[in-house]
Every structure is written in structure tokens, then in C-alpha cells.
Amino acid sequence: MQQAVISSLQPKAPAPDRLAAGERVAARLKGQVRGAIHTDPLMTYAWSGDASSYRLIPAVVVFVNSEDDVRLVFAAARAEGLPVTFRAAGTSLSGQALTDGVLAVLGDGWRMLHIHDGAEQITLGPAIIVAEANRALKPHNKKIGPDPASQATCKIGGVVNNNSSGMCCGVAQNTYHTMARLRIVLTDGTTLDSGDAASRDAFRVSHGPMLQALHQLHHEIMADSELVALIRHKYRIKNTVGYSLNALVDYHDPIDILIHLMVGSEGTLGFVSEVTYNTVPEHPFKATGLIPFPDPQSAGRAIIEIANGGVQVTTGITAAEYIERRALATVEHLAPMEPLLPWLTADSPAVLIDVTAPDAATLTTEIAKANELLARRGATHIELSTDERRSHALWDIRKGFFTSAGAARPKGSIMLTEDVAAPIEKLAEFVVELRTLLDDHGYTDAVIFGHALAGNLHFQMGDDFSKPGAADKFDIFNQALSALVSLRFGGSLKAEHGTGRAIAPFVEAEWGPKAYAIMHRIKALFDPEGLLNPGVLLNPDPKIHVKNLKVMPLADEVVDLCIECGFCEPACPSHHMTLTPRQRIAVTRERERLRTTGEDPARLARLDADFQYAGMDTCAACNLCSLRCPVGIETGTMIMGERARRRSGTVQSVARFAADHRGSIEKFMRGSLALADAARAVIPAPAVETITESARRLTNKRVPRVSRALHHGPGGPHPRNDRQDPRKSTFPVPIAQTGRPSIVYFPACPSRMFGAPETAHGLLDTPAAMVALLERAGFDVIVPEHLTGQCCGQPFQSKGFPEQAAEVGRALKSQLSTLSDKGRLNVVTDASTCAKHLKEFPGDAPVADSAQFLLAHVLPRLAITQKVPVVAVHHNCSAQRLLEQPATEALAAACAQSVAVLSSVTCCGYAGDKGLFVPELNAHATRRVGADIPAGCELGVSTASTCASGLTEHAGIPFVSLASLLEWASRP
């Protein structure tokens, strides 16, 4: 029975006529748009979900990068009778970013960011992530108004189209109220730039009838005092249900009405290509506290007083997040929660509060005011801390509730979320009534939290739509929720997540027939063909909110708790190239579903086959996704497990041979690179690359690519014949013992195989630089004998050979343990990847990475004699997982007058040997790195030699190890 329910609920591929139309759209756009186009089953399914509980499989996915691309998509879709939906980050929670027609995904072409003089305004393209905009504004003590919890992932296009708000934004600082200018493309291809007088004048001529109709609609509404009162009441609190009817009350000029109707229209009226925001203050002085209360009513009454009648403030208490006790229970195991636990009872909620001020004196005054108010309202423990680290930790918990609470649901169920709002003066009662409603309808696992200063509450619960009756239960609950929120409390069924498919059936109930009819007139004015996102925001189907629901079959215990929120995606090097972690998980679930039901063997076979390249070969397995995931899901670990399961007996034998002959393989690699270096000495480098690329094509990419950035390595440390000139080194020999404090140094195999690039500074290769630094700092260096072939095992692990990885890693760890006298001596290696992997093996010798060791034990014993003007810093994936960023930046700062951290690169995609065998991943992951290199920067650093090679090729400057740079900077 359950299997039948799964099959009936899960959306199938679009009908044959839609598939054929999708293929024709792709054919029309091929060679016309510069982005990728997908119609195959794997990629269309990968793009079939957003962060909501819905799924629709598009007929075609096309990446758009310009307004011309948008016009071409409009024309192709119109010609083939398919609707168009635009997608930014896909963090939509109400099903707005889904379609079974044309899904137009925003590509890199929309990444415009310009801060105006004085930072009073910022102009952004729709593909800019909110956190990127705020990082750029931070030096100016400014930010944009909208601050959604998903700001590290969500993009400006989605923020504008959903009128997203957030934790401190309230009503006054959302896009509608802080937007200075909007640039849009309508379905007829016309562009309107509201900030350009010539564009406005031309639009008045070309679209006179449309503007006249909006002008008439404005006068109709203004003549209806009852309707005006309703509109003003609805927007006194957060409200994203339906179109922004306040535009027809707040503005008189029809162009101003038009651009404000675009805000919150969820991609149903046109395409937003650019927005200019008026920035808001980001005061540098702040205190944060998580304040417990004895019961929900007292917390609600405190918030009502804090809210100051709904008037937004920028000094004083600027944020107050209500978190009920059941929500706190899902995170109380986290370290920042520990001081609060003694004060929590069975029913005590807490309120996360920010007090902000422009200066320290004002902050002290505002903290005193807050303390008095909170104590008077019954807070049981008041501690407002100015510790920035604690503030970030508490807010990270709050921002992660969407996923951490979602992960608390039973495996196999889907996470459901809604966000509602009530007038602030009714908040205390509203909190209690909402909890009762959830419990009465069987959602006792639900948790409530939210942006309480705006009367906005979120709630989340889990349900398994593969079970009979689950969809009906959800439908009945939604009917009751509509009655409670819209009718009894006069609130909003969607405060900030947008209407979408989730609330479309309830728009008329909330707004009434008169306002609802006006919304239909607006849609007809902008999109008479129904081309854009039909069924979203307005939908005649009263049951659309319980159709096309996701099912979450168990697929892999490593990822079964994933709610497909997409928070992981910005960290993934293959994002927008092949698949993201969220998409890898979604496709894995679908493959498992097909295996379980047996319903479409041909489609399953195609998905399995295509997943090899898109899902596995191009996964860096860096697990940076886990750092973005509030519950730490490691999609890379899932992929490594599947690699292991897919390995045939023959491949296993090859791995066994490689593990047994590591020395020979290392010698071969160094010899090959030496040969390439020799070839480049007599043949132009591009010609050498052409030869290797031809060999790759002939061998189906089994021959590694050898770029001009790769050079043969030293094999190991070299002695220095002249201690006054460390560059004079010749042959590898054992390091001499001198009786000074000893340290064990293990040169990682990439550092031995890959040499440093040519620079103007005469830098040493990594092993030689490490020995020079350690000796210069007064250490006696011990290096393992017979280095060739010694390996931590990580290359075997990432390729899906865990047994060989364990065997090789344990052997090295045992040798290091012996050399370190069972851990008495420190052990250091020069590659973050190696250090991280060796920490996972038992043994007496804890292995430190070079960045941490050099900062703590070497730099204090050195005299810096010279510095480069500026150095670019890359934090590779293992360094990030080891939390080495501060150490790396501190060392770089010691060697340079200024430091530029690469912001466009997370994992560089080199991923061990993927830079050799899947070089397109490295090229894609570093495609924007050139913009991170400031003027005058001639050198970059990384703590992994493979990453340094990939960055050297694509950044336009050589990247070297920290040790190489520090050795140069501290030469006598």
C-alpha cells in the first residue's frame, strides 16, 4: 500500500507532449543563449525541487545570463506553448521556483554589485547572494534591509520577487520600502529601468494603455475606503499573501505602482534584472542575549512592549526572536546553549535579543533599558553579552532552525513549514492559539519560532506523504490555519515566504473577493498569456497545496535527514556545472524510489548511468557542504560510499596493486612531470598541453592532463650546503641530528610530487622551506626514511577504496608514532588534507598541519626581514574543516603588507587528482577567482600543493605554500 502511495504522489516526468515541447525549446535556444541547456532525465529531475514540500519536473532547464537571454526564452517558450519560471537560489519555501515547463536558472551573468558613493545605495544583480552584498557593505557600517535566515544562500532575485524580510528587517526595511530603483523585463521583451528618465519616458509612450489601466485601478481603490483600510491593515504587519496591493495605495504615478507591484510578485509579472537598494545602518556596537521566560504568555507580553507599536528602530532592541521550548529542545545539545539550560523549564520559551547602538556609551544606556524591561516582564535570566563570538554562535543556531528542526523529524518524512503573522498587540494570545491548533491536528512534533517584533511566527513539523491519509490531514490543518490566522486574528497566512502553491488556494479567503479580483486584473495586465509561473500566487485549484508533494524515501543513512533546503549549495565547486549536494541527494532518493517500486526500469538505468559523471566524477568529496549544513550532512561521504560500492573486482585489484606499489607510482608521476618540464623547455607550453589533451581524448580521459602550472617536485627535503643561503640545495639525504629540540616532519606526497611555480622571489619548494623554517626556529628535524610512496591514504579514501586507505594510513601513522617516540615529539605535515586525514587514524602521534604549527611554534622565533606588498589567500577545503582560517591569515599577514582572501572560491575543485583527470571541475570552481586578485598582487598562498597548482593556472598569479612564503620573508 505504501509503495502505491509513493508512486501516485511522486510527480512523473512531464507528459510526452511537454517533453517534446521542451526539446523544441532547447533546439530554438541552442547557440542563442550562452548558458547550459538540459532536457535529459537526470538534470531535469535535479532541478525539480526547491526548499519547499513540492516537486515538479521541468521539461527543459536553461541557464540565462542576460536580458537578451530572457527575451529569447520568452519567445521560445511562447512558440512552444510552455510556461516560464525563473529560479535564483531555490531556497523558496512555498513552491515558487518549480515548473513542469521551462525553468530559467540565473547564471553568473547576473552577479553585478556596485556600491554608490557614501554607501547610501547599492546596486545588485539578481544572482548576488544577500550575504555577499552585506560583506561588501560591512566596512561602511551598512547593510541591505532584507535579512532572511537563508541570507548565506538566497539570492537577490528571490528576495525581491518574494519581498523577503527576516530577523531584524521588520516591515519598514523590506525590499518594497528600501528599493530605490528597479530594472525589469516584461513578457513582450520591453525593458523598464525606473531609475532612468529616458527609459521611463519611452515606457510611457510604448505602454500607455497598461499605465492608464494601473492609474485607473489606483483611483478605483482609493475611492473605496473599506478596501483602502483593509490594505493598510494587511501591510501594517508582515504580509506576502497575493500581490502587493499597497502599491496601489502608496503611489500615484503608474510607473511607481508598476515597479512596486513587481516586488513580491513571485516571478508571475516579469523578470527583475537589477535592483538598487537604499542601505540601512549596521551599527558596530551590539549586545546579544538568549533570554528565557517562564511561559509563552509572559514572553509574548514582553515582545509586545519591545515592539513599540510596530515602529521599526535602528538603536535599542532591534531584533527579538521568539523560540518556544520544543524548538529549544532540538538545539539544547549545542555548546552555546549550555549556560541557559538551568533556567529552562518544561514550558519556558526564550527570546533571542539584539541591542544595537552607534557607539559604546549609547549601547550601555540601551542595555540598561533592555534589562529593566525584561526584568519587569518576568524574564528568568538576563545576560546581554557584547562578545561577538557568542553573538554569532547564538544567531547561527537561530538561522539554522529551519534545517536543525527539520532534521529532528523522523527519517523518510518531509519537513513542512509555514510562516504566519498577527497584529503585534495580539501576539501573546496568538502564540498559545497556534500551539493548540498544531497539537489538535496531530502535529505535536511541530516547533514554533519567529521574528516576533513583526508578529511573525514560523512553525515546522514533519509528515510522511507516502502514508495513506497524510495529505488529507495536511489539507484539513491548512483549512483550520486559514480560519485562525486570516479570519480570527486578521493576520497573514504568509508573512515573508511568499504565497506560492502552498497558500494560493487561500488568497481569496484572506483578502476577500473584491481584492482577489483586483489581483487577477493585475496578472492579466502584465501577463495576458499566462506565460509566467502560472498557478503560483493565484490558482483556481482548491487542492493545489496538497498536490505534487515530495516524498523522501530512505536512500542512504548519511543523508536521510536532508530536507533539501539548499544551504549547502554555495560551497559546492560543481554548483551550476553538474550537481550540487542537494541535487545529488534528491537524485539518489529518486533512484532508490525507482528501485523500490520497479515502475520505470529504463529511466532508472539512465539515471544510474548519467549519475556517474554528474554525481560522482565531478564531486570533489570535499564535504564543505557539511559546514554550511546546520546538521552537518556530508554528501561527499555518501558519494565516496557509492564509489566504493560501484568498484568492480578488476578495479579493486588495481587499487590493491597501487597500494602495494606506491613508491613506483610516485616515481612515475615525478618522472612524468619532469618530462613535461623538459618538453616545455624546448616546446611552447601550449603545444605540450595540446599533446596531452590529444592523448586524453584518445584514451577516454584516462591520461591525466598536465597544465603549464604543474612542475615536478623535489621528492623530499634537501640539505643545505650553505646555511646562509637556503636556496643552495642539491640531493635528498637524511636530515642531520644536532641535539636541539626535535620535531618530526612528514612531507605530504603532493608536496613531494608537485614543485613550486616560478616566481620573482626565488622561493623554495615546500619540503625545503619547511626544513629551513624548522631549523631556523631552533628545531632538530626528523624526516621519515624512504619517503617515496609514503601516504596518508586520503587519495584511496576519496576514490572509494576505504580498505586500502585504512591500510596505507595506519602504516604511516605507525611509523610517525615510532619516530615521535609515541607522541613525545610533535609531528607536523605540510598539507591540510594530509593533516586532516591522519587525525582520523588512531595512534600516539597527533599530526599538526603546517599553518597551525608555524603560527604557534615557528613564527614567534623568527625575525621577518622582508614582505610582499599583498598576498592572496586561499582556504582549501581541509583547512576550512580544520578551522585553520585564522592561522593561515595570520601567517600571510606576517609576510605581506596586506592580505586578500579569495571570496569566490570555496573548494577549488582540484580535489586530489581531479585537476588532472577532471580539469573542468577545477576550471569551473575557480572561474571568478580573477576578480578576487587585487591590483599589485603577484603571489598567492594555499596549504595544499594541488590546490596551489589549480589556482596558479586560473588566477593569473603563482600560488605557493605558506612555508615557502614565510621562509622567504624570514631569510636572514
Secondary structure, DSSP 4 states (H G I P E B T S, - for coil): -HHHHHHHHSPPSPPHHHHHHHHHHHHHHTTTSSS-EE-SHHHHHHTSB-SSSBB---SEEEEE-SHHHHHHHHHHHHHHT--EEEESS---SSSTT--SSEEEEE-GGG--EEEPGGGSEEEE-TTSBHHHHHHHHGGGTEE-S-B-TTTTT-BHHHHHHHT--BTTTTTTTSHHHHEEEEEEE-TTS-EEETT-HHHHHHHHHHTHHHHHHHHHHHHHHHT-HHHHHHHHHHTTS---SSS-TTHHHH--SHHHHHHHHHTT-TTSS-EEEEEEEEPEE--SEEEEEEEE-SSHHHHHHHHHHHTGGG---SSEEEEEEEE-HHHHHTTTTSGGGGGGGGG--TT--EEEEEEEESSHHHHHHHHHHHHHHHHHTT-S----B--HHHHHHHHHHHHTHHHHHHHTSPTT-EEEEEEEE--GGGHHHHHHHHHHHHHHTT-TT-EEEEEGGGTEEEEEEEE-TTSTTHHHHHHHHHHHHHIIIIIIS--BS-SSS--HHHHGGGHHHHH-HHHHHHHHHHHHHH-TT--BSTTSS--S-TTGGGSSB-------TTTTT-----TTGGG-TTTTTS--HHHHHHHHHHHHHHHHH-S-HHHHHHHHHHHIIIIIIT-----HHHHHSTT---HHHHHHHHHHHH--HHHHHHHHHHHHTHHHHHHHHHHHHHHHHHHHHHS-HHHHHHHHHHHHHHTTT-SPP--TT--B--SS---BS-TT-TT-B-S--PPPP-SSPEEEEE--HHHHHBPPPP-TT-PPPHHHHHHHHHHHTTPEEE--SS-TT---SHHHHHTT-HHHHHHHHHHHHHHHHHHTTTTTS-EEES-HHHHHHHHTS-SS-PEEEHHHHIIIIIGGG------EEEEEE---HHHHHTT-HHHHHHHHHHHEEEEEE-SS-SS-S-TTTHHHH-HHHHHHHTTTGGGGS-TT---EEESSHHHHHHHHHHHSS-EEEHHHHHHHHT--
